[in-house]
Amino acid sequence: MNPRNDTTVDPEISTALELDHRSLLETIESMWPQIAPLQGARLRDAVRSVPEKEWSHRPRILMAVAASHRSVGSTSRSAALPWLRSVNKLIRADPHSPLDLRAGYLVQLATTLRTLGDQVKAREHLETVRHLLEEDLSGEVGRRIDTSASFSLQLGLVRIHAGEFDEALFALSLAEGLADEHLSTAERVECHSALAWVSFQLGDFDAAERQIDLATQHSEGTELLRSTFAALAQITRFLLLVEREKTGTDLDLPLREVRIASRNSDWEATALFAEAVVKHAAGSHIEALDLLGRVTRLLVSFSGPVVLRNEAGILRAECLRRLGDSDQARRVLDGLAAGQHHAPCPPRLLALGLFTLGDPQGALDALRDCLELGDLHSSRTMSQIYAVAAAAHADLGDTVGSAISFDRALLVAATNEVTWPFRGLPDEVLARLLAGAAGRTQPASVAALIERMHVSPPPAAHPLADPLSERELVIVRHLTTGATLSQIGAELFISVNTVKSHVRSIYRKLSATNRREAIARAAQLGLSGD
């Protein structure tokens, strides 16, 4: 029996923890990778039932106790550190410590530091493990491969935090290939959860769902799905429901599972970000901003590059734009860089903002890198990029470019079963693009998506119940020029906050949610002329 991949956990563990002292310690030394994540509290109690002098000099026992503090139900991420320091002392005192012990200790230390947010030190320790595995050929082959599998898993998780999705996919795929014989049940759940998250980030929703199913299968008979080992699977499952707009699904239950699995882990900020996505999608932008503030505070303790900072910044900018503060949204986006494969992708929201402000060429310029990246761009956001490009081409009179871009947007969106990428376009623009696409030959999945997104033509203009004031009429005419709020304020000798107040009033009176809609509505009413 390989102690790392035994799936009939409870009966054997229960028996193992009730043996005589000598047999108990020997069993824990050999089976701790399987026992510690599932029954951490019982393992610690079993060790404490033995006189300390019998185990305090045994590094594998100390490492087992350290690992038990990351078990199902654990509430402290740092409790492992004192035990790992004791392991390190024993290793230093014995120059003949075997490779799997020295490397295994560093993997456990890196794991603990990762969960505490110290990604820089975690990566440094994992690089040391890589060197040991490459240079030191001593020790049993089976134990070496066990360590290699755990090393690859932890390296993949650190790379996810950094947004290095290609490198994470490579490391996690290696771990997955070794999983059946060389990873414990908990590690296999963690590996499939991580692969689900990477697949989601890169836009391969089908692969993400397959990995979630595998994580679920491996967790059967345990509480692993409600632990940090499955946090990324739970978050991915939740966001797939949101992105695919499963309106008939009650999101409260999956959200509760996300919170339980991510609590007191390094994925807690990611879980809060997912919750902010839901609030934003529901139009509760202020609540989303509040959640994003909590994300920012949690990430303060993280060292090194953390991709979630960029993702949170992009969502913050979109919330501000929806609330009418385009200037602040632009400032937020200007401080963000596109990630690997543009996951995340600030340029798409910058382009959408420029288009709604009446600058189609500026929108295309903002999308240049995304469009050049093409198929290497994360397909999760590529449909929105093509949609904005289609709208911009149409505004510039390029009907062929518009048709090609919009058909590509529809195909990507139909593959992932999403409609949100089109939500930011003004209704009248989307209606024209959809009408044009419906007149062209489309795959069945795209035709169904067009039918699902059918947008009625804008109603005939009616006089405003609450007419615009003279000052508001002047500001509307400035809005049509593409001027920023600061420029309008300088031109009219009023503060930018006063301009914002007038713009909010204009949007309310014109039933608009952005500048472009306000300009279109004003034009219908004949209010935007000189």
ABEGO torsion letter per residue (X at the ends): XBAAABABAAAAAAAAAABBAAAAAAAAAAAAAAAAAABAAAAAAAAAABBAAAAAABAAAAAAAAAAAABBGBABAAAAAAAAAAAAAAAAABAABBAAAAAAAAAAAAAAAAAAGBAAAAAAAAAAAAAAAAABABEBAAAAAAAAAAAAAAAAAAAAAAGBAAAAAAAAAAAAAAAAAABBAAAAAAAAAAAAAAAAAAGBAAAAAAAAAAAAAAABGBAAAABAAAAAAAAAAAAAAAAAGBAABBAAAAAAAAAAAABGBAAAAAAAAAAAAAAAAAGBAAAAAAAAAAAAAAAAABBEBBAAAAAAAAAAAAAAAAAGBAAAAAAAAAABBBBBGGOBBAAAAAAAAAAAAGBAAAAAAAAAAAAAAEAABBAAAAAAAAAAAAAAAAAAGBAAAAAAAAAAAAAAAAAAGBAAAAAABBAAAAAAAAAAAAABBBBAAAAAAAAAABBBBBBBBBBBABBBBAAAAAAAAAAAAGBBAAAAAAAAGBBAAAAAAAAAAAAAAAGBABAAAAAAAAAAAGAABX
